[in-house]
Each structure stands twice: as C-alpha cells, then as structure tokens.
C-alpha cells in the first residue's frame, strides 16, 4: 500500500523583533532573534518545497506573504492547540492527508517528511516527537481529526504524550516519526546548527557566535 496523498502545512509566525524567539534574549537581541527565526523559516520552506505534495500551505500569525505556489491562510483561535485544530480544519482537502510542521526545526529534510507520510499508510496519525517533550510534526489521514488536539496544552514537557493520548482517545491509531530538536534556546540553536551546518539557519547562528567571540 502506498502512502496517501498529502498536503504540507507550515504553522508560522512573522519574524518580527520582540514577537518571535524571545527565549533567545538574552544573550541575543530581539532583532538577532528575529533574524534567527527568519532563517529557520526560510530553511523550513526550502525543505517543504523540495517535498512532493498535493499542496503547500502557509498558516501564518502576523503579516507574512506566501512563497510562490503556496496557499495562504491565517491562524485563528486562542491557545495553540485550538489554532492547530483550526489550521487542519480550514485547509482540509477532500481525500488528502495533512502533515503539519512548525518553524522551529530548520534541520528537517524531505526525507523526514517522506518517511512521516509513509507512516500514514498503516496509521490514522503520525507524530514526530521533539527532544523537549513536545512535537515537531503531526500528520493526519483525516485533517478534521485535528479537533482532537484542540484542548491539549502545548509547549510542555508532556505535550507529545498528551497529544498521542488525545488522538487515541478519539479512536485514532498513532505512528511515530523521527525525533528532532526544537530551537527554543540558544543551546538548541547551536546544537541544531552544528548538526545541520548548511543553510541560512546555520550561517545566521555562526555569525552571531562569531560576533560574540570578538
């Protein structure tokens, strides 16, 4: 059995100083943190562009244009779980699974995404855990099943486990994808840049490290 057709969703925030990656400040300034976020977003878009899909959709908070060939919709709702559920619902395509990622894992590759899509061959959902206990990817064969995560607290050490429990509580089978590190802190940024030294993100982090060393 082949993997189902998929739509790739990118949940993103406009890289505005003081509004993104504030956990990097200090030691970095708001402007530097926004530059890191912009680089992570650009590398993520590159990875998604290089991955075959029925559609690529940017689900954005703030003012941010869609890349060429992408669909665009705004985030809506209150807590992050509600916004994720709305993202699936608002972008659903008949007969097409949805894989949702954020902009905190610039090291992701088309291979990561392809492998996750393959896991939907035998499961209703696939979740990519993050090192910190959260998750970096959630794929659903039926995007409307995203309603299951609306009440899950996000950005906690048990978010991945709580998400799996919520999905299973709605009768869904859940497969697991690769574990990746989210970029939340400067330590995360340095480790991710070292492990994936190519791209805008790694160059941006290297430039900040070099400036701090002067």
Protein Blocks (a to p, Z undefined) as FASTA:
>chain_A
ZZdddddddddddddehiaoklmpcfbdfklmmmmmmmmmmmmmmmmmmpccfbdcddde
djddddehiacdddedjdfklmmmmmmmmmocghiacddddfklmkbcfklmmmmmmmmm
mccbdcdddfkopafbdcdfblmlmmmmmmpcghiaklmmmmmmmmmmnopacddddddd
ddfbfklmmmmmmmmmgcjklmmmmmmmmmmmZZ
